[in-house]
């Protein structure tokens, strides 16, 4: 019997209903548990989609090198896919992102270049510096650049995620909520769901400290994986009904609460997702169904301020 490789486990993640955090009289809230992917992140979907699209059209030849800039989860996912498919991978990341992610990438065989941040914060300048370094490596080595902020190949992965949500809810979904980084997940899932039922309400989330999609100024924040600091190329407001904002501290507090109360151990972006999903559940009422995303596992953030505190905010 011939078994599948680990990339065969990408997709098909379950929905779990929040049972204790939802206020009385509010709608039902379900979380798509993307932490069940091989690297513990939803980014496994998009990494595989980008690599396989490049294989199909010849942009990536057998044994060819790959380069990408990333806050971490995309890099870990690419490192896993490239390890299985035998592509050398060069990742550009930063000390603004967790050491767990960087160590995970290296463990999977990626070569890392770490761009220093301004006191550990994420902002537009850091994003652009990482992009410039990835472009330099591409020019120097001839590697295929997945270029996640511009790569529309990943949308197909999130259309599939939308299809899973539709099937898991039997189409009985009233709202979908998702934080946005490259914008591909919020856009792709929303496009699919709107295609099935235009009445489904869709909400994208960005950091309150850098609310550029909402027309605010670019700023520094600490929600890893979201909020590039400028309007990203894949952003399309057409399938999105509203852009909500959540600040870093509130998102972290909710992530910690989610772990304590519901047993779901996730990162800061998931905390932001749950805050807005609960708001939607109150807004839409008891007969509504809201779906959001557990973007990744809290294991990726054990060394960061999210889970490194003294616990005083948890008593």
C-alpha positions, 0 to 999 in steps of 0.5 A: 500500500502506498501512503500519501505524503504529509501535504495530502493532509492539507484541507478538510479542517473541522468547525468547532462551536464556541459554547461558553464565550457567546452571550445569551441571546446571541447567534451561534459562533463556529471556528474553523480549526486551521491549526489542524493542518500539518504545520498548525496554520491555515497558510498550508493551503496557500503555500501548496496552491502557489507552489503547485500553480508554479509547477503547472505553468513552468515557473518552477522547474524540478529542483528549482529554488524558491524565495519568499518574505514572510511573518512566519506562518507562510514561511513555515508552510512553504518550508514544509511543502518545499521539503516534501517536493525537494525545492531549496527555500530561502525565507526572508523574515524578521525579529518582529515575529516569533522565534518558534516560527523561525526555528520551525522554518529552519527545522524544515530546511529553509535558509533564513535572512532575518530583517531587523524590526523597530522594537519588535513592531510590525509596520509598512517599513518592515514589510517593504524592507522584507520585500526588497530583500526577497527581490534581491535574493531572487535577482541574485539566485534566479529563484522562483519568488512566490511573492505572496502579497501579489500572488493570486494563485492562493485564491483557489485555496481559499475558495476551497476553504469557503466550499468546506465552510459551506458544506460543513454548515449545510449552507446555513451561514449568516456571516463570515469573519476573518482577519486580513494580511495578504487579503487572500483568505478573507477575499477568497472565502467571501467570494465563494460564500457570496457566490452561493448566497449573496446575503451572507455578511462578510467582515474583514479585520485589520489592526486598529493601530494600522487601519489602512483599509478603513482609511486610517493612517499606517502604524505599528502593531503586534498582531502577527500575520495581518496588517501589512501597513498599506493596502495590499494588491490582493485586497478587493472590497467587492466581496467584503461588507465591512472592515472591522478593527481590533487593537493588539491588546484586545486581540491578545486578551481574547486569545488568552481567554479563548484558551482558558474558557474554550480550550482553543489555543491560538494566536493573536489574529484568532483573538481578533477574529473571535472578538468580531465574530461575537459582535456579529453574533450579538448584532444578528441575533439568536437565530444566526450562524457566524463562522470565523477562523482559528488561523493557527496554533498558540504553540507558535507564540509561546515565547512572545508577549501573548503567552509570556506574561506574568499572568496578572491579566488572567486572574 
